[in-house]
Amino acid sequence: MEDKKEVKRLLGLAKKIVTKSTYKKLTALKTEKEEATKYAIKTRLDHVLDHFEKRIISLKKEGKDTFIAETKLHTLKGKVKLFNVTHHKRELNSIRKIFKEIQKEMKNA
């Protein structure tokens, strides 16, 4: 039996990071909500990390300076791994902040 408070907390975190369609599917589930929510969050974070890596590589090929974005990306990878274990709200907020910083650095590169 899943802990309803834990599922509610995870769904609150998922709402901030997964797509709206994924969130609707998660809330409609009757069983395995906790595991499905954790998996959806992890998948979304991995997808964003992959996107950032590819974007940084393409900027590098264009001859742009990506040092700061790369450094922040390495920090982000560690934060994502920690979040996937703990699922703490403060870690997710930190990840979202670093997301924005990397996007800004890539835009300014």
N, C-alpha and C positions, 0 to 999 in steps of 0.2 A: 504494500500500500504506500503510495506516495504521500509525502508530507505536503499538505495543501499550502502552508505558508511558504515553503521552499519553492514550490511551483509558481506561486503568485510572484515571489521575489524575482525568480528567473524570467518570468514573462515580462515583468517590468523592465529588466535589463535588455531583454530581446527587443522590446518595442523601440529602444533607442538605436539599435544597430542593424537589425534585419529588415528586409523589405516588407512593405505593407502586406503583400500577398502571402508571404511566408508567415508573418505574424498571425494573419487570419486563420491560416491552416493550423498553426500551433494551438490557437485558442479553441479551435473546433475539435481537437483530438479528445477522445474519451479516456484512453489509456496511454501509458508511456510518455506523458507530457514532459516530465522532468528531463528524461534522456533525450527526447526529440528537441527540446528547447536548447539544451547544452550543445547538442550536435549542430543545430542551426546557427547558433552564435559562433561556434568554432569555425564552421564552414565559411560564414560571412567574413570573419576576421582574416582567415587564410586567403580568401578571394581578394580582399583589399590589399593585403601584404603583397600578393603576387602582382596585382596591378601596379602598385608603387614600384616594385622591383623592375618590372618591364619598362615603366615610364622613365625611371632613372637611367636605365641602360640606354634607352633611345636618346635621352638628353646628353648622355656622355658621348654617344656616337656623333652627335651634332657639335661636339666640342665645348659644351657648356660645363661650368663648374658645379658639380653635384656633391661636393665633399660634405657639406652640412646636412643635406637631405639624406645622404648615405649613412652618416653618423646617427641621425635621428631614427632612420629605418632599423639600424642594428639595435638601438635602445627599444624600439617598438616591438621587435621580435621577442625580446626577453619579457617585456610587459605582457604580450599576448600569451606566452607560455605560462606565466604566473597566473594570469586571469583564467586560463583554461583549467587550472588546478583549483584555484580558490573561489572563483566567481564572485568576487567582492565588487561592490558598486564603485568604490574609490579607484580600483584598478581600471574599470571600464571608463570612468571619467578621465583618467590619466591617458588612456589609449586614445580616446576621442580628441583630447587636446593635442596629442602628438600627431594624430592624423591631420589636423588642421595646420599644424606647423609644417609638416612635410609638404602638404599641398601648397602652402604659401611659398616655401623654398623652391619647389619645382616651378611654380609660376614665375618667380623672380629670377630663375637661373638663366 
